[in-house]
Amino acid sequence: MAQMNMKEAIRDAMRVELKRDPNVLVFGEDVGKVGGVFRATEGLQGEFGETRVFDTPLAESAIGGLAVGLGTQGFRPVAEIQFVGFIFEALDQMFVQAARLRYRSGGRYNAPIVFRTPFGGGVKAAELHTDALEGLAIQTPGIKVVIPSNPYDAKGLLISAIRDNDPVFFMEHLNLYHAFRDEVPEGDYTVPIGKAKVVREGKDVTIIAYGLMVHTALKAAEELEKAGVQAEVIDVRTLVPLDIDTIVASIQKTNRAIVVQEAQKTAGAAAEIIAQINEKAILHLEAPVLRCAPPDTVYPFAQIEDVWLPNPARIVKYVNQVLQF
């Protein structure tokens, strides 16, 4: 197996699909000769040509509209939105046109589109470059939401997303692009969309997270172990569809849980996960399920984002609250 960081794994996934399927197209701002602002598509235009991997104007609405049109004609677009805060210019194309296409056409058309975008804090980026906006997507019927936490999952999930006949919002955490290397198979493999993973076994409390927060949760679990608390950590991996069965199975064992998210507290993925836990596992709970999340403010300037973001100490605090309830 090759050793890859997450950015390299994402690039390799696109390479696999560009080779496998001539209908796969990769496009966005600067993704061609430059290889993307983070070089996630570096070398792909040289390998597959300008008709398969190409630059677009600086117009997210045009990128989204092009993706929808190509999707109706049998292509499988992989459209990069350069930074997550730029999706606001493409929301109609992503969350209305693409997400509703099959429904509105009575099944005549699909929207087999992947909208890739980097997001996430801890890198001291500019405003609108780091916000976690998955909450906007999970409220939209018809679009899947995938957020990998490691290179192996990133490649396998992206291949699955490109092959999916539904639109997929594929969010890539900036702080994970170069964070570490992992063994990643070369060539073709998939990770199923809609299946969570228990990344650490435990019996006392369940910590549910996704993206970078999985690693923050694992650090918190190491601290908790020093105090004799065995925390189980679940990497959700895909928010839509949500693998609630894996979460419920864990809560049936631990009887306590918290959910960690990088997005602001109100009306996010954590709230939805907790609602489903209450619907399906409330009799197994011995304490309320708590949300460990930033406050409901605008994403702060770089100087104070480390204070704003969840950290291992804050997760430990929330775990202790449910343990002491």
C-alpha positions as CSV (number, residue, x, y, z in Angstrom):
1,M,0.0,0.0,0.0
2,A,1.0,3.6,-0.6
3,Q,1.4,6.2,2.2
4,M,-0.8,9.2,1.4
5,N,-2.0,12.2,3.2
6,M,-5.7,13.1,2.7
7,K,-5.1,15.5,-0.1
8,E,-3.1,12.9,-2.0
9,A,-5.8,10.3,-1.4
10,I,-8.5,12.6,-2.7
11,R,-6.4,13.3,-5.8
12,D,-5.9,9.6,-6.3
13,A,-9.6,8.9,-6.1
14,M,-10.2,11.4,-8.9
15,R,-7.5,9.8,-10.9
16,V,-9.0,6.3,-10.5
17,E,-12.4,7.5,-11.6
18,L,-11.1,9.6,-14.5
19,K,-9.3,6.5,-15.8
20,R,-12.3,4.2,-15.2
21,D,-15.1,6.3,-16.6
22,P,-14.7,8.7,-19.6
23,N,-17.9,10.5,-18.4
24,V,-16.1,11.8,-15.2
25,L,-15.1,15.5,-15.5
26,V,-13.3,17.6,-13.0
27,F,-13.6,21.3,-13.0
28,G,-13.5,24.5,-10.9
29,E,-11.5,27.6,-10.3
30,D,-7.8,26.9,-10.9
31,V,-8.1,23.1,-10.8
32,G,-6.4,22.7,-14.2
33,K,-2.8,23.8,-14.8
34,V,-2.4,25.1,-11.2
35,G,-3.9,22.0,-9.7
36,G,-6.2,23.8,-7.3
37,V,-5.5,26.3,-4.5
38,F,-4.4,23.3,-2.3
39,R,-3.0,21.3,-5.3
40,A,-5.7,18.6,-4.8
41,T,-6.0,18.2,-8.6
42,E,-2.3,18.7,-9.3
43,G,-1.2,16.8,-12.4
44,L,-4.6,15.6,-13.4
45,Q,-5.0,18.0,-16.4
46,G,-1.6,16.9,-17.7
47,E,-2.6,13.3,-17.4
48,F,-6.2,13.5,-18.8
49,G,-6.3,16.6,-20.9
50,E,-8.1,19.9,-20.9
51,T,-11.4,18.4,-21.9
52,R,-11.6,16.2,-18.8
53,V,-10.0,18.5,-16.2
54,F,-10.5,22.2,-16.8
55,D,-10.7,25.7,-15.2
56,T,-13.9,27.7,-14.9
57,P,-14.5,31.4,-14.5
58,L,-14.6,32.8,-10.9
59,A,-18.3,32.2,-10.7
60,E,-19.6,29.5,-8.3
61,S,-23.2,29.8,-9.7
62,A,-21.8,28.9,-13.2
63,I,-19.8,26.0,-11.7
64,G,-23.0,24.7,-10.1
65,G,-25.1,25.3,-13.2
66,L,-22.6,23.6,-15.5
67,A,-22.5,20.6,-13.2
68,V,-26.3,20.2,-13.2
69,G,-26.5,20.5,-17.0
70,L,-23.7,18.0,-17.5
71,G,-25.3,15.6,-15.0
72,T,-28.5,15.5,-17.1
73,Q,-26.5,14.5,-20.2
74,G,-24.8,11.4,-18.7
75,F,-21.7,13.0,-17.4
76,R,-20.4,12.6,-13.8
77,P,-19.1,16.0,-12.8
78,V,-16.7,16.6,-9.9
79,A,-17.1,20.3,-9.3
80,E,-14.8,22.0,-6.9
81,I,-16.0,25.0,-4.9
82,Q,-12.7,26.6,-3.9
83,F,-13.7,27.4,-0.3
84,V,-16.8,26.5,1.7
85,G,-17.9,30.0,2.2
86,F,-18.2,30.4,-1.6
87,I,-21.1,27.9,-1.8
88,F,-23.6,30.7,-1.1
89,E,-23.3,31.8,-4.7
90,A,-24.2,28.2,-5.8
91,L,-26.9,27.2,-3.3
92,D,-29.6,27.3,-5.9
93,Q,-27.8,25.1,-8.3
94,M,-26.6,22.7,-5.5
95,F,-29.6,22.5,-3.1
96,V,-32.5,23.2,-5.4
97,Q,-31.6,22.2,-9.0
98,A,-29.3,19.3,-8.4
99,A,-31.0,18.0,-5.2
100,R,-34.5,18.0,-6.7
101,L,-33.7,17.0,-10.2
102,R,-34.9,13.4,-10.1
103,Y,-38.1,14.4,-8.2
104,R,-38.9,17.3,-10.5
105,S,-38.3,15.2,-13.7
106,G,-40.3,12.2,-12.5
107,G,-37.2,10.1,-12.5
108,R,-36.2,11.0,-16.0
109,Y,-32.9,12.7,-15.0
110,N,-30.4,12.1,-12.3
111,A,-27.8,14.5,-10.9
112,P,-24.7,12.3,-10.4
113,I,-22.6,15.3,-9.2
114,V,-19.9,15.6,-6.5
115,F,-19.5,19.1,-5.1
116,R,-16.1,19.1,-3.4
117,T,-15.1,21.9,-1.0
118,P,-12.5,22.5,1.7
119,F,-13.7,23.8,5.0
120,G,-12.7,23.9,8.7
121,G,-10.8,25.9,11.3
122,G,-7.5,25.7,13.0
123,V,-5.5,27.0,10.0
124,K,-6.0,30.7,10.5
125,A,-7.6,31.3,7.2
126,A,-9.5,34.3,6.1
127,E,-13.2,35.0,6.6
128,L,-15.6,32.7,4.7
129,H,-12.8,30.2,4.1
130,T,-13.3,27.9,7.1
131,D,-17.0,27.9,8.2
132,A,-18.6,24.5,8.8
133,L,-21.7,24.7,6.6
134,E,-22.8,21.1,6.6
135,G,-26.0,22.1,8.5
136,L,-27.3,23.9,5.4
137,A,-26.9,20.7,3.4
138,I,-28.3,18.1,5.8
139,Q,-31.6,20.0,5.8
140,T,-31.9,19.6,2.0
141,P,-33.7,16.5,0.8
142,G,-31.9,14.8,-2.2
143,I,-28.3,15.6,-1.5
144,K,-25.9,13.4,0.4
145,V,-23.3,14.9,2.8
146,V,-19.9,13.2,3.3
147,I,-17.1,14.4,5.6
148,P,-14.1,12.0,5.8
149,S,-11.6,12.2,8.7
150,N,-8.6,10.2,7.2
151,P,-6.9,9.4,3.9
152,Y,-8.2,5.9,3.6
153,D,-11.9,6.9,4.0
154,A,-11.4,10.1,1.9
155,K,-10.3,8.1,-1.2
156,G,-12.9,5.3,-0.7
157,L,-15.8,7.7,0.0
158,L,-14.9,10.0,-2.9
159,I,-14.9,7.1,-5.3
160,S,-18.3,6.0,-3.9
161,A,-19.6,9.6,-4.3
162,I,-18.5,9.9,-7.9
163,R,-20.3,6.6,-8.7
164,D,-23.4,7.7,-6.9
165,N,-26.4,8.8,-8.9
166,D,-27.4,11.4,-6.3
167,P,-25.6,14.7,-5.8
168,V,-23.0,14.5,-3.0
169,F,-21.6,17.4,-0.9
170,F,-18.1,16.2,-0.2
171,M,-16.5,18.4,2.5
172,E,-12.7,18.2,3.1
173,H,-11.2,19.6,6.3
174,L,-8.4,22.0,5.6
175,N,-6.6,20.9,8.8
176,L,-6.5,17.3,7.6
177,Y,-5.1,17.8,4.1
178,H,-1.5,17.4,5.4
179,A,-2.1,16.3,9.0
180,F,-0.7,12.8,8.7
181,R,-0.1,9.9,6.3
182,D,-1.9,6.6,6.3
183,E,-1.8,3.4,4.3
184,V,-4.1,3.8,1.3
185,P,-4.6,1.1,-1.3
186,E,-3.5,2.0,-4.8
187,G,-6.2,1.5,-7.4
188,D,-9.9,0.9,-7.0
189,Y,-11.8,0.5,-3.7
190,T,-14.8,2.0,-2.1
191,V,-16.0,3.0,1.4
192,P,-19.8,2.8,1.6
193,I,-21.7,6.1,2.0
194,G,-24.0,5.9,5.0
195,K,-21.9,3.7,7.2
196,A,-20.3,5.1,10.4
197,K,-17.2,3.5,12.0
198,V,-16.3,2.9,15.7
199,V,-12.7,4.1,15.8
200,R,-12.2,3.5,19.5
201,E,-14.0,0.9,21.7
202,G,-15.2,1.9,25.1
203,K,-17.9,1.1,27.7
204,D,-18.6,4.3,29.7
205,V,-19.6,7.0,27.2
206,T,-20.0,7.4,23.5
207,I,-18.4,10.4,21.7
208,I,-19.9,11.0,18.3
209,A,-17.9,13.2,15.8
210,Y,-16.9,13.7,12.2
211,G,-14.1,15.4,10.2
212,L,-11.3,16.9,12.3
213,M,-13.4,16.5,15.5
214,V,-12.8,12.8,15.3
215,H,-9.2,13.3,16.1
216,T,-10.0,15.9,18.8
217,A,-12.4,13.3,20.3
218,L,-9.7,10.7,20.3
219,K,-7.3,13.0,22.1
220,A,-10.0,13.6,24.7
221,A,-10.6,9.8,25.0
222,E,-6.9,9.4,25.8
223,E,-7.2,12.0,28.6
224,L,-10.3,10.3,29.9
225,E,-8.6,6.9,30.0
226,K,-6.1,8.3,32.5
227,A,-9.0,9.0,34.8
228,G,-10.3,5.5,34.3
229,V,-13.1,6.4,31.8
230,Q,-13.3,4.3,28.7
231,A,-14.9,6.4,25.9
232,E,-16.1,4.9,22.7
233,V,-15.5,7.2,19.7
234,I,-17.7,7.0,16.5
235,D,-16.7,8.6,13.2
236,V,-20.0,9.3,11.5
237,R,-18.3,9.8,8.1
238,T,-21.5,10.6,6.3
239,L,-24.2,12.9,7.8
240,V,-26.7,12.1,5.0
241,P,-27.5,9.3,5.1
242,L,-26.8,8.9,8.8
243,D,-25.9,5.5,10.2
244,I,-28.0,5.8,13.3
245,D,-27.9,2.1,13.9
246,T,-24.2,2.1,14.7
247,I,-24.8,5.0,17.1
248,V,-27.7,3.4,18.8
249,A,-25.7,0.1,19.2
250,S,-23.0,2.0,21.0
251,I,-25.4,3.9,23.3
252,Q,-27.0,0.6,24.2
253,K,-23.6,-0.4,25.6
254,T,-22.5,2.9,27.2
255,N,-25.8,4.6,28.1
256,R,-24.3,8.0,27.8
257,A,-23.2,10.2,24.8
258,I,-22.1,13.5,23.6
259,V,-21.9,14.8,20.0
260,V,-19.0,17.0,18.9
261,Q,-19.2,19.4,15.9
262,E,-17.2,22.3,14.6
263,A,-20.2,24.2,13.4
264,Q,-22.1,26.6,15.7
265,K,-24.3,24.9,18.2
266,T,-27.8,25.6,17.0
267,A,-29.6,23.6,14.4
268,G,-26.6,21.6,13.2
269,A,-25.7,18.0,12.7
270,A,-25.4,17.4,16.4
271,A,-29.0,18.5,17.0
272,E,-30.2,16.0,14.3
273,I,-28.1,13.2,15.7
274,I,-29.4,13.8,19.2
275,A,-33.0,14.0,17.9
276,Q,-32.6,10.6,16.3
277,I,-31.0,9.1,19.4
278,N,-34.0,10.3,21.5
279,E,-36.4,8.7,19.0
280,K,-34.6,5.4,18.9
281,A,-32.6,4.9,22.1
282,I,-34.0,7.1,24.8
283,L,-34.7,4.2,27.2
284,H,-31.0,3.3,27.1
285,L,-29.9,6.8,28.2
286,E,-28.9,7.6,31.8
287,A,-28.2,11.2,31.0
288,P,-29.1,13.8,28.4
289,V,-27.0,13.8,25.2
290,L,-25.0,16.9,25.1
291,R,-23.6,19.0,22.3
292,C,-20.0,20.1,22.4
293,A,-19.8,22.9,19.8
294,P,-18.7,26.5,19.4
295,P,-21.1,29.3,20.4
296,D,-23.7,30.8,18.1
297,T,-21.5,33.6,16.8
298,V,-20.0,34.4,13.4
299,Y,-16.8,32.4,12.9
300,P,-14.2,34.5,14.7
301,F,-11.0,36.1,13.3
302,A,-7.9,34.0,13.3
303,Q,-6.5,35.4,16.5
304,I,-9.1,33.8,18.7
305,E,-10.4,30.8,16.7
306,D,-8.5,28.3,18.9
307,V,-10.5,29.5,21.8
308,W,-13.8,29.3,19.8
309,L,-13.2,25.7,18.4
310,P,-13.9,22.6,20.5
311,N,-10.8,21.1,22.1
312,P,-10.0,17.9,24.1
313,A,-10.4,19.7,27.4
314,R,-13.9,20.9,26.5
315,I,-14.9,17.5,25.4
316,V,-13.6,16.0,28.7
317,K,-15.7,18.6,30.5
318,Y,-18.9,17.6,28.6
319,V,-18.2,13.9,29.2
320,N,-17.8,14.5,32.9
321,Q,-21.2,16.2,32.9
322,V,-23.0,13.2,31.5
323,L,-21.1,10.8,33.7
324,Q,-22.0,12.8,36.8
325,F,-25.7,13.4,35.9
